[in-house]
């Protein structure tokens, strides 16, 4: 079966399930496995993402239902897939492609910094598994120095977490990602574009590394402890957390506020003084 025939199968709502069954592949809900089969959406993604401009790191490629449409572009492609059966199909489909490397691993446990080439920057792409999207996004922060851009599919409810018109976030994920990246919504994707169909619609977004806030943080290593600390009592005012600091007098103006009332600039200021 050639690649064009496989493309026809992958973009057919009726033929894709049969293909999976023929290859003894059974989707696991606990791993958030949903395949995008809508050809119009796939084409839009391939037109939007600058595949070929950098080396690619794709997280959770499944059976290559999107990989197949950009695999001919120049540059090395590294695919990290947790499902052994999916890896088997990927090996069969892309056998003979010297620029494509498949890693069978759980990306949440995999050491990205040691597993890829240190001197390179990567374009990261993923149709993120819905059940662990937050964890994978946070994992990318450890790989931040080697990221050129991130393009990913998320449940649309994530936009409420990742964007805030007043730059005040109600969740740790929003703070973490916006400290490291500029978040851009590219386009919505309806739930009926996937098999099996998820319960909610999706959104395709872009994350661009941004130093605006990072450059003002005196010690980045402190973020790991400071952000969880500030969110540990997010429904209460910050006085109980800040009053014991040696710089409490400089932090007093923040005592009556809650964490979701603070802008990123104010959070950076507090972290530097705590």
Beta strands, then each sheet from edge to edge (+ up, - down):
strand 1: 35-36
strand 2: 55-59
strand 3: 77-81
strand 4: 100-104
strand 5: 122-127
strand 6: 147-155
strand 7: 181-189
strand 8: 194-195
strand 9: 202-209
sheet 1: 1+ 8-
sheet 2: 4+ 3+ 2+ 5+ 6+ 9- 7+
end
